[in-house]
Amino acid sequence: MDKSIDHRAGYAREAAPVGAKMPFFRALADLLKHPQRILLLWNWKAAWLSIILRGPIFLAATIHRGWNAALTAVLTECFFCAVTAGFYGALIQNLRDAEPPWLTVAFLTVVVPAIFQILEAYLHWIRGTAHLRIVESASIAVSAVSALFNWYAMKRGTLLVGGEGESFSSDLRHLPRLLLSFLILLPQRLIQLKKGATR
């Protein structure tokens, strides 16, 4: 085996649990000091899923302007997803166990997606994507929910890359069960939060 590949794999195994049972701000500061962890754990699984989820949104919004406009919008989004979603998945993987969970979730589902959405909107504005306000609104909703689901799945050992990850086919087999439990759990948690707020 190539020693350089083995070295990278070993480093990825060490880097993966950077946020494990660590205070959030300490985990984030540690990650900022070692940004190579994001590069080594670029999450191609998250990138593929993001393309699959978001590509159709831009296709549906621009198809009435012709296939050239639709293709431009979809390819722009695929390029953006391929670059950013992989790094975003790596960020989630590194911080998934940071404490407290609510702060980690807020950062991963609100702060980071907001930054990426600004970049995405600017890129599509340059490319002249039609109905940009509508598609960006849909994209924001998809980003928040998909980020929350990625965090939920990675906490349970799915969609990980590097030394912790399983094969993509194995992850795909687990996704339906995880998605179902996620869809059941999410409204339960929202109801609990609502009850707590009204007390």
C-alpha positions as a LaTeX table, in Angstrom:
\begin{tabular}{lrrr}
\hline
Residue & $x$ (\AA) & $y$ (\AA) & $z$ (\AA) \\
\hline
Met1 & 0.00 & 0.00 & 0.00 \\
Asp2 & 1.13 & 3.54 & $-0.75$ \\
Lys3 & 2.55 & 4.91 & 2.52 \\
Ser4 & 1.22 & 8.40 & 1.79 \\
Ile5 & $-2.32$ & 7.05 & 1.38 \\
Asp6 & $-1.98$ & 5.03 & 4.57 \\
His7 & $-0.68$ & 8.10 & 6.39 \\
Arg8 & $-3.66$ & 10.20 & 5.23 \\
Ala9 & $-6.10$ & 7.48 & 6.24 \\
Gly10 & $-4.51$ & 7.24 & 9.67 \\
Tyr11 & $-4.65$ & 10.99 & 10.11 \\
Ala12 & $-8.30$ & 11.03 & 9.06 \\
Arg13 & $-9.10$ & 8.40 & 11.68 \\
Glu14 & $-7.46$ & 10.56 & 14.33 \\
Ala15 & $-9.09$ & 13.76 & 13.08 \\
Ala16 & $-12.64$ & 12.45 & 12.74 \\
Pro17 & $-13.68$ & 12.59 & 16.38 \\
Val18 & $-12.22$ & 16.07 & 16.95 \\
Gly19 & $-15.47$ & 17.29 & 18.56 \\
Ala20 & $-16.13$ & 14.12 & 20.53 \\
Lys21 & $-17.44$ & 15.01 & 24.00 \\
Met22 & $-15.67$ & 18.35 & 23.77 \\
Pro23 & $-17.17$ & 21.79 & 24.47 \\
Phe24 & $-18.37$ & 23.31 & 21.19 \\
Phe25 & $-16.19$ & 26.42 & 21.17 \\
Arg26 & $-13.12$ & 24.41 & 22.11 \\
Ala27 & $-13.87$ & 21.90 & 19.35 \\
Leu28 & $-14.40$ & 24.70 & 16.82 \\
Ala29 & $-11.21$ & 26.50 & 17.87 \\
Asp30 & $-9.28$ & 23.25 & 17.61 \\
Leu31 & $-10.68$ & 22.69 & 14.14 \\
Leu32 & $-9.75$ & 26.22 & 13.04 \\
Lys33 & $-6.20$ & 25.57 & 14.22 \\
His34 & $-6.08$ & 22.40 & 12.13 \\
Pro35 & $-8.10$ & 23.15 & 8.95 \\
Gln36 & $-6.44$ & 20.23 & 7.17 \\
Arg37 & $-8.96$ & 18.03 & 8.96 \\
Ile38 & $-11.66$ & 19.53 & 6.72 \\
Leu39 & $-9.57$ & 18.84 & 3.62 \\
Leu40 & $-8.76$ & 15.27 & 4.64 \\
Leu41 & $-12.37$ & 14.45 & 5.44 \\
Trp42 & $-13.97$ & 16.16 & 2.41 \\
Asn43 & $-17.30$ & 14.36 & 2.46 \\
Trp44 & $-18.11$ & 13.22 & $-1.07$ \\
Lys45 & $-21.20$ & 11.40 & 0.23 \\
Ala46 & $-22.71$ & 14.67 & 1.47 \\
Ala47 & $-21.76$ & 16.30 & $-1.84$ \\
Trp48 & $-23.61$ & 13.66 & $-3.88$ \\
Leu49 & $-26.71$ & 13.81 & $-1.72$ \\
Ser50 & $-26.75$ & 17.61 & $-1.89$ \\
Ile51 & $-26.58$ & 17.52 & $-5.69$ \\
Ile52 & $-29.43$ & 14.98 & $-5.80$ \\
Leu53 & $-31.62$ & 17.08 & $-3.49$ \\
Arg54 & $-30.92$ & 20.55 & $-4.82$ \\
Gly55 & $-30.42$ & 20.01 & $-8.55$ \\
Pro56 & $-34.13$ & 19.36 & $-9.22$ \\
Ile57 & $-35.11$ & 22.61 & $-7.47$ \\
Phe58 & $-33.10$ & 24.68 & $-9.94$ \\
Leu59 & $-34.23$ & 22.54 & $-12.88$ \\
Ala60 & $-37.92$ & 23.04 & $-12.04$ \\
Ala61 & $-37.49$ & 26.79 & $-11.52$ \\
Thr62 & $-35.69$ & 27.46 & $-14.82$ \\
Ile63 & $-36.96$ & 24.84 & $-17.29$ \\
His64 & $-39.62$ & 27.22 & $-18.69$ \\
Arg65 & $-36.78$ & 29.41 & $-20.01$ \\
Gly66 & $-35.44$ & 26.56 & $-22.11$ \\
Trp67 & $-32.97$ & 23.75 & $-21.68$ \\
Asn68 & $-29.93$ & 26.01 & $-22.00$ \\
Ala69 & $-30.99$ & 28.18 & $-19.06$ \\
Ala70 & $-32.03$ & 25.13 & $-17.03$ \\
Leu71 & $-28.78$ & 23.32 & $-17.77$ \\
Thr72 & $-26.74$ & 26.39 & $-16.82$ \\
Ala73 & $-28.59$ & 26.69 & $-13.50$ \\
Val74 & $-28.31$ & 22.97 & $-12.68$ \\
Leu75 & $-24.61$ & 22.77 & $-13.61$ \\
Thr76 & $-23.89$ & 25.90 & $-11.56$ \\
Glu77 & $-25.65$ & 24.34 & $-8.57$ \\
Cys78 & $-23.91$ & 20.98 & $-9.05$ \\
Phe79 & $-20.52$ & 22.70 & $-9.13$ \\
Phe80 & $-21.37$ & 24.70 & $-6.01$ \\
Cys81 & $-22.66$ & 21.59 & $-4.19$ \\
Ala82 & $-19.67$ & 19.50 & $-5.19$ \\
Val83 & $-17.30$ & 22.05 & $-3.69$ \\
Thr84 & $-19.14$ & 23.31 & $-0.62$ \\
Ala85 & $-21.30$ & 20.37 & 0.49 \\
Gly86 & $-18.25$ & 18.12 & 0.75 \\
Phe87 & $-16.49$ & 20.57 & 3.05 \\
Tyr88 & $-19.71$ & 21.19 & 4.95 \\
Gly89 & $-20.11$ & 17.44 & 5.46 \\
Ala90 & $-16.55$ & 17.33 & 6.77 \\
Leu91 & $-17.37$ & 20.12 & 9.21 \\
Ile92 & $-20.42$ & 18.23 & 10.47 \\
Gln93 & $-18.40$ & 15.03 & 10.83 \\
Asn94 & $-15.73$ & 16.81 & 12.85 \\
Leu95 & $-18.16$ & 18.64 & 15.16 \\
Arg96 & $-20.98$ & 16.11 & 15.40 \\
Asp97 & $-20.29$ & 15.16 & 19.04 \\
Ala98 & $-19.45$ & 18.62 & 20.39 \\
Glu99 & $-21.33$ & 19.68 & 23.52 \\
Pro100 & $-23.93$ & 21.01 & 24.08 \\
Pro101 & $-25.80$ & 19.48 & 21.13 \\
Trp102 & $-28.21$ & 22.43 & 20.75 \\
Leu103 & $-25.34$ & 24.85 & 20.17 \\
Thr104 & $-23.70$ & 22.49 & 17.67 \\
Val105 & $-26.99$ & 22.06 & 15.82 \\
Ala106 & $-27.62$ & 25.83 & 15.76 \\
Phe107 & $-24.17$ & 26.45 & 14.29 \\
Leu108 & $-24.44$ & 23.67 & 11.71 \\
Thr109 & $-28.03$ & 24.35 & 10.62 \\
Val110 & $-28.20$ & 28.16 & 10.82 \\
Val111 & $-24.80$ & 29.88 & 10.83 \\
Val112 & $-22.89$ & 27.81 & 8.28 \\
Pro113 & $-25.81$ & 27.34 & 5.83 \\
Ala114 & $-26.43$ & 31.12 & 5.93 \\
Ile115 & $-22.84$ & 31.74 & 4.81 \\
Phe116 & $-23.09$ & 29.16 & 2.03 \\
Gln117 & $-26.48$ & 30.50 & 0.89 \\
Ile118 & $-25.04$ & 34.00 & 0.46 \\
Leu119 & $-22.25$ & 32.56 & $-1.68$ \\
Glu120 & $-24.72$ & 30.42 & $-3.62$ \\
Ala121 & $-27.09$ & 33.32 & $-4.29$ \\
Tyr122 & $-24.20$ & 35.49 & $-5.52$ \\
Leu123 & $-22.97$ & 32.74 & $-7.84$ \\
His124 & $-26.43$ & 32.21 & $-9.35$ \\
Trp125 & $-26.96$ & 35.96 & $-9.63$ \\
Ile126 & $-23.78$ & 36.21 & $-11.69$ \\
Arg127 & $-24.96$ & 33.31 & $-13.86$ \\
Gly128 & $-28.38$ & 34.90 & $-14.35$ \\
Thr129 & $-30.49$ & 32.11 & $-12.82$ \\
Ala130 & $-34.21$ & 32.77 & $-13.21$ \\
His131 & $-36.55$ & 33.19 & $-10.22$ \\
Leu132 & $-33.54$ & 33.41 & $-7.94$ \\
Arg133 & $-35.52$ & 34.58 & $-4.90$ \\
Ile134 & $-37.89$ & 31.61 & $-5.13$ \\
Val135 & $-35.22$ & 28.97 & $-5.68$ \\
Glu136 & $-33.02$ & 30.41 & $-2.95$ \\
Ser137 & $-35.92$ & 30.29 & $-0.50$ \\
Ala138 & $-36.43$ & 26.61 & $-1.34$ \\
Ser139 & $-32.68$ & 26.04 & $-1.19$ \\
Ile140 & $-32.45$ & 27.58 & 2.29 \\
Ala141 & $-35.15$ & 25.24 & 3.56 \\
Val142 & $-33.43$ & 22.22 & 2.00 \\
Ser143 & $-30.08$ & 23.32 & 3.44 \\
Ala144 & $-31.39$ & 23.60 & 6.99 \\
Val145 & $-33.22$ & 20.28 & 6.96 \\
Ser146 & $-30.45$ & 18.39 & 5.14 \\
Ala147 & $-27.83$ & 19.79 & 7.54 \\
Leu148 & $-29.91$ & 18.62 & 10.49 \\
Phe149 & $-30.36$ & 15.20 & 8.91 \\
Asn150 & $-26.65$ & 14.89 & 8.10 \\
Trp151 & $-25.82$ & 15.67 & 11.72 \\
Tyr152 & $-28.43$ & 13.13 & 12.88 \\
Ala153 & $-27.11$ & 10.44 & 10.51 \\
Met154 & $-23.44$ & 11.06 & 11.30 \\
Lys155 & $-24.16$ & 10.88 & 15.03 \\
Arg156 & $-25.35$ & 7.34 & 14.25 \\
Gly157 & $-22.33$ & 6.34 & 12.18 \\
Thr158 & $-23.77$ & 6.90 & 8.69 \\
Leu159 & $-22.50$ & 9.15 & 5.86 \\
Leu160 & $-19.04$ & 9.28 & 7.43 \\
Val161 & $-15.85$ & 9.23 & 5.38 \\
Gly162 & $-12.27$ & 8.41 & 6.27 \\
Gly163 & $-11.41$ & 5.71 & 8.77 \\
Glu164 & $-14.85$ & 5.88 & 10.42 \\
Gly165 & $-16.86$ & 5.55 & 7.24 \\
Glu166 & $-18.51$ & 2.49 & 5.73 \\
Ser167 & $-19.20$ & 1.96 & 2.04 \\
Phe168 & $-21.70$ & 4.28 & 0.36 \\
Ser169 & $-23.89$ & 1.30 & $-0.52$ \\
Ser170 & $-24.03$ & 0.36 & 3.16 \\
Asp171 & $-24.96$ & 3.94 & 4.05 \\
Leu172 & $-27.72$ & 3.93 & 1.45 \\
Arg173 & $-29.20$ & 0.79 & 3.01 \\
His174 & $-29.34$ & 2.56 & 6.39 \\
Leu175 & $-30.78$ & 5.83 & 5.05 \\
Pro176 & $-34.48$ & 4.81 & 4.79 \\
Arg177 & $-34.56$ & 3.70 & 8.44 \\
Leu178 & $-32.67$ & 6.81 & 9.56 \\
Leu179 & $-34.90$ & 9.08 & 7.50 \\
Leu180 & $-38.02$ & 7.53 & 9.00 \\
Ser181 & $-36.74$ & 7.87 & 12.58 \\
Phe182 & $-35.63$ & 11.45 & 11.80 \\
Leu183 & $-39.07$ & 12.37 & 10.45 \\
Ile184 & $-40.69$ & 10.91 & 13.56 \\
Leu185 & $-38.25$ & 12.51 & 16.00 \\
Leu186 & $-38.24$ & 16.01 & 14.50 \\
Pro187 & $-41.91$ & 16.87 & 15.20 \\
Gln188 & $-41.61$ & 15.31 & 18.67 \\
Arg189 & $-38.71$ & 17.60 & 19.52 \\
Leu190 & $-40.51$ & 20.64 & 18.10 \\
Ile191 & $-43.57$ & 19.86 & 20.23 \\
Gln192 & $-41.36$ & 19.48 & 23.31 \\
Leu193 & $-39.72$ & 22.83 & 22.62 \\
Lys194 & $-43.11$ & 24.48 & 22.14 \\
Lys195 & $-44.40$ & 23.04 & 25.42 \\
Gly196 & $-41.27$ & 24.19 & 27.23 \\
Ala197 & $-41.66$ & 27.71 & 25.81 \\
Thr198 & $-45.28$ & 28.00 & 26.97 \\
Arg199 & $-44.57$ & 27.00 & 30.56 \\
\hline
\end{tabular}
